[in-house]
Amino acid sequence: MRLLDRAREWPEVGRLRRAGVSSFGISGTNAHVVLEQAPAETGPGADRRAELPVVPWVISGHHQEALRAQAGRLAAFVEARPDTSATDVGAALAAGRAVRGHRAVVAGASREELLGGVRALARGEG
């Protein structure tokens, strides 16, 4: 048992890795949890990066002009990164961005279709 005072690697040891985490409160409260390495995913569904048949890209802004500007920035970002997955972009937009008062969703079956919709939105056509 060692007290960790900085981050360190958790090396593979040939078996499931486990760690105990304890907390001792000033008022006498004690808590302990045992963490165990998650099993490796195999079989159907193990590839979480699989592309979806139709992907939504959710875009929002404080006002209409901000929404169009955000769409323009998104198009430029995706165009500059040709290897970026449309599904990954959709997931990041849905889970990692704040929702503002003006919203739009561009849905498409391909990266090019999505980019076309986002460019149209940026031009005020959507």
C-alpha positions as a Python dict, from the first residue, in 0.01 Angstrom:
ca = {
    (1, 'M'): (0, 0, 0),
    (2, 'R'): (127, 343, -99),
    (3, 'L'): (-6, 692, -65),
    (4, 'L'): (-13, 855, -408),
    (5, 'D'): (102, 1212, -411),
    (6, 'R'): (111, 1247, -794),
    (7, 'A'): (-29, 1075, -1103),
    (8, 'R'): (146, 758, -1212),
    (9, 'E'): (102, 483, -1470),
    (10, 'W'): (-111, 183, -1379),
    (11, 'P'): (91, -100, -1536),
    (12, 'E'): (-54, -420, -1681),
    (13, 'V'): (12, -709, -1443),
    (14, 'G'): (-134, -1005, -1630),
    (15, 'R'): (-461, -1007, -1433),
    (16, 'L'): (-745, -766, -1358),
    (17, 'R'): (-612, -454, -1192),
    (18, 'R'): (-777, -340, -868),
    (19, 'A'): (-724, -37, -648),
    (20, 'G'): (-867, 82, -321),
    (21, 'V'): (-949, 446, -259),
    (22, 'S'): (-1011, 566, 95),
    (23, 'S'): (-1135, 897, 227),
    (24, 'F'): (-1112, 1000, 590),
    (25, 'G'): (-1321, 1305, 677),
    (26, 'I'): (-1226, 1551, 945),
    (27, 'S'): (-1548, 1481, 1137),
    (28, 'G'): (-1478, 1108, 1151),
    (29, 'T'): (-1655, 1007, 830),
    (30, 'N'): (-1477, 725, 649),
    (31, 'A'): (-1543, 591, 300),
    (32, 'H'): (-1371, 325, 93),
    (33, 'V'): (-1427, 206, -262),
    (34, 'V'): (-1257, -71, -459),
    (35, 'L'): (-1208, -2, -831),
    (36, 'E'): (-1155, -280, -1082),
    (37, 'Q'): (-1037, -262, -1441),
    (38, 'A'): (-1326, -287, -1688),
    (39, 'P'): (-1331, -602, -1900),
    (40, 'A'): (-1219, -570, -2261),
    (41, 'E'): (-1506, -535, -2503),
    (42, 'T'): (-1537, -807, -2763),
    (43, 'G'): (-1802, -926, -3004),
    (44, 'P'): (-2083, -730, -3167),
    (45, 'G'): (-2091, -365, -3069),
    (46, 'A'): (-1731, -359, -2944),
    (47, 'D'): (-1640, -102, -3209),
    (48, 'R'): (-1799, 213, -3068),
    (49, 'R'): (-1667, 420, -3356),
    (50, 'A'): (-1896, 256, -3610),
    (51, 'E'): (-2060, 504, -3842),
    (52, 'L'): (-2436, 556, -3816),
    (53, 'P'): (-2668, 546, -4120),
    (54, 'V'): (-2789, 903, -4048),
    (55, 'V'): (-2601, 1144, -3824),
    (56, 'P'): (-2743, 1460, -3661),
    (57, 'W'): (-2521, 1764, -3613),
    (58, 'V'): (-2676, 1994, -3351),
    (59, 'I'): (-2578, 2362, -3373),
    (60, 'S'): (-2693, 2653, -3159),
    (61, 'G'): (-2624, 3020, -3095),
    (62, 'H'): (-2748, 3309, -2882),
    (63, 'H'): (-2918, 3465, -3186),
    (64, 'Q'): (-2965, 3388, -3556),
    (65, 'E'): (-2639, 3551, -3664),
    (66, 'A'): (-2446, 3361, -3396),
    (67, 'L'): (-2606, 3037, -3515),
    (68, 'R'): (-2492, 3104, -3873),
    (69, 'A'): (-2143, 3198, -3752),
    (70, 'Q'): (-2121, 2878, -3549),
    (71, 'A'): (-2224, 2678, -3857),
    (72, 'G'): (-1946, 2848, -4054),
    (73, 'R'): (-1688, 2766, -3788),
    (74, 'L'): (-1807, 2405, -3776),
    (75, 'A'): (-1779, 2370, -4155),
    (76, 'A'): (-1426, 2514, -4152),
    (77, 'F'): (-1324, 2287, -3864),
    (78, 'V'): (-1452, 1970, -4033),
    (79, 'E'): (-1315, 2066, -4376),
    (80, 'A'): (-968, 2115, -4224),
    (81, 'R'): (-979, 1763, -4076),
    (82, 'P'): (-1073, 1520, -4355),
    (83, 'D'): (-1018, 1214, -4136),
    (84, 'T'): (-1268, 1327, -3873),
    (85, 'S'): (-1567, 1094, -3847),
    (86, 'A'): (-1914, 1244, -3901),
    (87, 'T'): (-2039, 1032, -3609),
    (88, 'D'): (-1765, 1166, -3380),
    (89, 'V'): (-1852, 1524, -3476),
    (90, 'G'): (-2221, 1456, -3408),
    (91, 'A'): (-2145, 1304, -3068),
    (92, 'A'): (-1922, 1596, -2969),
    (93, 'L'): (-2184, 1850, -3075),
    (94, 'A'): (-2464, 1670, -2891),
    (95, 'A'): (-2278, 1606, -2566),
    (96, 'G'): (-2008, 1869, -2547),
    (97, 'R'): (-2171, 2197, -2641),
    (98, 'A'): (-2402, 2431, -2453),
    (99, 'V'): (-2753, 2466, -2593),
    (100, 'R'): (-2842, 2824, -2686),
    (101, 'G'): (-3174, 2987, -2773),
    (102, 'H'): (-3144, 2952, -3153),
    (103, 'R'): (-3094, 2594, -3269),
    (104, 'A'): (-3066, 2393, -3587),
    (105, 'V'): (-3005, 2028, -3666),
    (106, 'V'): (-2844, 1917, -3989),
    (107, 'A'): (-2892, 1546, -4057),
    (108, 'G'): (-2717, 1348, -4325),
    (109, 'A'): (-2603, 1007, -4435),
    (110, 'S'): (-2253, 1120, -4533),
    (111, 'R'): (-1992, 1369, -4429),
    (112, 'E'): (-2036, 1558, -4757),
    (113, 'E'): (-2413, 1577, -4711),
    (114, 'L'): (-2368, 1709, -4357),
    (115, 'L'): (-2111, 1966, -4467),
    (116, 'G'): (-2343, 2082, -4744),
    (117, 'G'): (-2621, 2136, -4492),
    (118, 'V'): (-2394, 2318, -4249),
    (119, 'R'): (-2259, 2544, -4527),
    (120, 'A'): (-2617, 2626, -4633),
    (121, 'L'): (-2704, 2711, -4273),
    (122, 'A'): (-2397, 2936, -4253),
    (123, 'R'): (-2517, 3121, -4564),
    (124, 'G'): (-2862, 3166, -4406),
    (125, 'E'): (-3029, 2917, -4640),
    (126, 'G'): (-3126, 2665, -4374),
}
